[in-house]
């Protein structure tokens, strides 16, 4: 199991912002300790608005100017700047900047929900409150589109390769990873900035509160993680060996959803030529929704044939981060291997996700640390 899998895709860098702070080390420390550092109370995310009685976990003291400079930020949503900031961190971690000759083959693939819920609601509220609907600022409209963050990353760095945004609810980030992996393996790109983003706003917090989807005491968070995925051989932090996404209607019952996730995990293991006992750690994603953790646990127990690897539950610490959750789970896994566990875990890890609509996903990742 020590050799590279031919269809694997290299993860050569990543950037992450979450309630733990900036970077993988801060994320690892938060997950290891089970708590995040004191935040700014959501001042940047919530702007003094009325919020529901939920525990809210924004990126602490987040100022996009620290990552993106001062120019052209006024019309950008928090979703857009979070995605751009994570991409900036990912690119800054590369040994060399993306060269001009590489830009046509470098693109962006991000998972999101609806884009910015706050920008969307405020724009359409203005169409009712302004004296005339056409007095709404047209500069704000692009920020409503779910592909705004990915397009801004591409334009900022003149990346003219594949550009896509995937909205798949809880499995958005893993859907983005699967799409990006397919593009790279099939030669449609040589490098893709890939991940997920989710903002915290009063609008999204109220939506979670009124949906009743969260268990008592659950928190709502935000964040973004972006990974540099590359084809070919060479140095890497890890390899994305397989990523599978499936769906089972909730009406068919929780056992059907568990079976769909079981198949995803089994298919991923089969694609990597890996046995269940090779898995050293699972970064699980079904912590937030009511009852879904039991579905995920059942699926993993079946797919791994009773093998019990370590389980990391990032959402227990960061709160419900919805479309960014899979990306934050992968970032936590990479940070664990970077900062502590390489050589202690087996070289293989899984990232799994379950949505309350019956969507499921699983990614198989191989640690490339020399110690592993």
Buried (B, 14 or more C-beta within 10 A) or exposed (E): EEEEBEBBBBBBBBBBBBBBBBBBBBBBBBBBEEEBEEBEEBEBBBEEEEBEEBEBBBBBBBEBEEBBEEEEBEBBBBBBBBBBBBBBBBBEBEEEEBEEEBBEBBBBBBBBBBBBBBBBBBBEEBEEEEEEEEEBEEEBEBBBBBBBBBBBBBEBBEBEBBBBBBBBBBBBBBBBBBBBBEBBBEEBBBBBBBBBBBBBBBBBBBBBBEEEBBBEEBBBBBBBBBBBBBBEEEEBBBBBBBBBBBBBEBEEEBEBBBBBBBBBBBBBBEBBEBBBEBBBBBBBBBBBBEEBBEBBBBBBBBBBEEEEBBBBBBBBBBBBBBBBBBBBBBBBBBBBBBBEBBEEBBBBBBBBBBBBBBBBBBBBBBBBBEEB
